[in-house]
Amino acid sequence: SRARGPMVRSVLEINKPANTANGAGKVDLAGEVANELKYRLAAPKADTDKLYQSVAWSVHNRLVDAFDKTHEHWNKEDPKHVYYLSAEFLMGRTLTNAVHNMGLQGDYAEALKQFGQTLEGVHGAETDAALGNGGLGRLAACFLDSMATLDLPGWGYGIRYRYGMFRQAIKDGLQVELPDYWLDNGNPWEIRRPETRFNVGFYGKLEGDKWVPGEEVIAEAYDVPIPGYGTKTCSNLRLWDALPLVELDLDAFNAGQYEKAVEQKRKADDIAAVLYPNDATEYGKELRLKQQFFFVSASLQDTIARYLEKHSDLAGLPEKACFQMNDTHPTIAVAELMRLLIDVHGLPYDKAWAITTKSLAYTNHTVMPEALEKWPVAVMQKLLPRHMQLIEQINDAWLASVKDHSASKGAQLQAAKKAEREAAAAAAKEERAKAAAAALEAATTPEEKAAAEAAAKKAEEEAEAALKAILEEDAKVDYVAEVLKSYSIIQENQWNKGEMLVNMAYLAVVGSFAVNGVAAIHSEIIKTDIFPQFVELTPEKFQNKTNGVTLRRWLAYCNPELSALITEALGTDAWVKDATLLAGLKPFAEDAAFRKRWRDVKFAKKAALAKHIKEVTGYEVSTQPLFDVQVKRIHEYKRQFMNAISIIYRYKKIKEMSPEERKKVVPRVCIFGGKAASAYYMAKKIVALVVAIAAKVNNDPEVGDLLKVVFLPNYNVSEAEVIIPAAELSQHISTAGTEASGTSNMKFALNGSFIIGTMDGANIEIGENTGFENLFIFGVQAEEINRLREERKDFKDYDPRWTEALEWVKAGAFGRADYFDDLVASVNDMTRGNDWFLLANDFASYMDAQDEVDKLYRDQEEWTRRSILYTAGNGFFSSDRTIDQYAKEIWSVQPCRQA
Ligand code: BZD
């Protein structure tokens, strides 16, 4: 393991820990591991699991050293910090990442030799920290790695869920959800801080402006050290656990009311119990708002307390702290910061507002209206009465500030409407005049002429009356009020008249000094479709920050073989920290010997994945075919169903072929992975369909290695680390305009995998960086979606391949015909579904793109050449670049590095 992957100077050399065991500045790591094994774990023998744990505890000690030094330094220098507020951090495993980031891989490999083990050998014993659903949570984890690597003073703040993302298993062909007991064996990667506690209140009543909570819990901090790569900096992810104020109500206990005696404890337990497994929609649940407020309140109180240790005037807070709100989940921060400043620290409203709006920034991750959180006023009122009062106050002040603008915009709209009506009337009048003239000319007798004139006059009078009536109706419309409403943070529920909602995205936009989307196209769409009225007022507030991923985890460590080849070619491993250097690989694409080695690495990674597939699914797959991968949360908009249908068609055709024709087929292994939210009806059926296709195809001797289909259960960070390096083709096929960015597309590209995809999210920028000629792009463009959705209402002209494959499912070729019936109908029967994501529209061009894939794959030299260009072209997607942009363009946070 020593020779492979990038080498950083060991922190043992550059950052000597205080208690060096042998006194000579060299820590006896093997001795330390043995100590952990004996004294911390009291383990009778060193099996893989115990060995993993003792190594982890030893690494923990190194992390604590680095953590303390970093925070001592930051405490002394007092730089501005960024606080990344996120309900999710999808960290995955820590051991390999921490050891490599600190440059300790050689030292620990050496130490482990004495136990007859390797780092790779114990790596698998670690359970993923899965405190996130998908892209949003994983992005937060990549950002922490980059912030530390760039020496930026910054912390993450979130919740220490006791149960993370559910474990997915497949039973009888269907997804089942199992609890994620990730803390069962203890967690060596956290430091409990019983001295860092804050009270957080809920419910209760208002006495004037004073809030008397009806329920209170304690937030207790756990710190997760975040080591940067090749730097002494080790920053922090602070996660909150919830504790009751009183463990046991003794009065109740003594009165024999045992349930009541532990009620507080139970309520506190609920708050940090479980991560909501929905990656869109399903807001409205009181417990979720409770979770959001819980971690936001604790984080803001904590930051303010630290600020006040050094400063007395809170007006200076924005010079020392910036809070980045990851999606709408933490946006109650707008009201909570106001409350803390006004109610706890005694500031007047205006001063508090000035501080708040200079400290907060908001990132949007979705354009799907149903996924933008809107909390019922009734829920907010009950759980957080003071916050609801403040939100009303914020809204009133805000609407007052846009009153003049709304008045003039309203008047303009009214005038425009009037002009539009009059123009239409004038055009109609002209038409009538022509018709009247024609009628007059056609009239031959004086009677006919008179009748024609009378008819024309009558039509004219009627039209004038109609116009007058319409204009009178128009005049009654209060355009000014309509415009004003479009700005309101508090709105009526359009699906449930009478219910009022707090639009959390609007609250965030009003309360923040910066708002950003996560890919170029997405940042445009939020300007034109989600927040256009706000953009009109403050265009400068709206920015783009295209997502990125950490090259440490997603290239260097998950693919040490490719990483070694890159380092050899470039003559340096500096690319791990400066991803732009990857561009230096371009000339190597023309070198046949290099291409051969590139292919050999891909082949080795495919072999490793094949082995893994065999272990978890029992399916045997050859390493020769094209490995075609779609791994991500299961969602209708991500269109795994379209991929599945195309595979069914491929399968059917293979079966119909002659042996001669079969020889020309490019063999494929189609790999799927992803979780369906437990209550997402259609998503669960999509999982079941893929599993059913796999069962049928893989057991069909007629097909053999020409086609295999695999559903890998429990897709998570660690699975991704095995799957991504092995992929040759990856699918990012969302309906244009629906995927904000995507981040796995970047990981695949950096590992030399081709992309088949739509003009959506970051695919577009990947195309710009790789050269569009190297991507398989298909499908309609985002601008066409609305029109196509209209037309689709009577869209009959389905591609025959689409119909043929769907008919086969309907006929029960994959079993469960009844179960799959409404899934099929959702895209194929306009009376029962409406194919909202336009699968039928895009299917033909998708199939054509797949044919292009096969064509290119037959030419392995050309395929490899372009694969190299993917890695060479996409250094832009390093999260180091993204974070550098956030730091400079939003946070105004500078690096603070120890000498
Ligand atoms: O965020 C994702 C988007 O869908 C991706 O396009 C984008 O690349 C990433 C990162 O910006 N959004 C999510 O992952 N969203 C969630 O996981 C989520 C979780 C809870 C509630 C709502 C959404």
Boltz pocket constraint, residues with backbone or C-beta under 6 A from the ligand:
constraints:
  - pocket:
      binder: B
      contacts: [[A, 133], [A, 134], [A, 135], [A, 136], [A, 137], [A, 139], [A, 276], [A, 278], [A, 279], [A, 280], [A, 281], [A, 364], [A, 365], [A, 366], [A, 371], [A, 518], [A, 547], [A, 738], [A, 739], [A, 740], [A, 741], [A, 742], [A, 743], [A, 761]]
      max_distance: 6.0
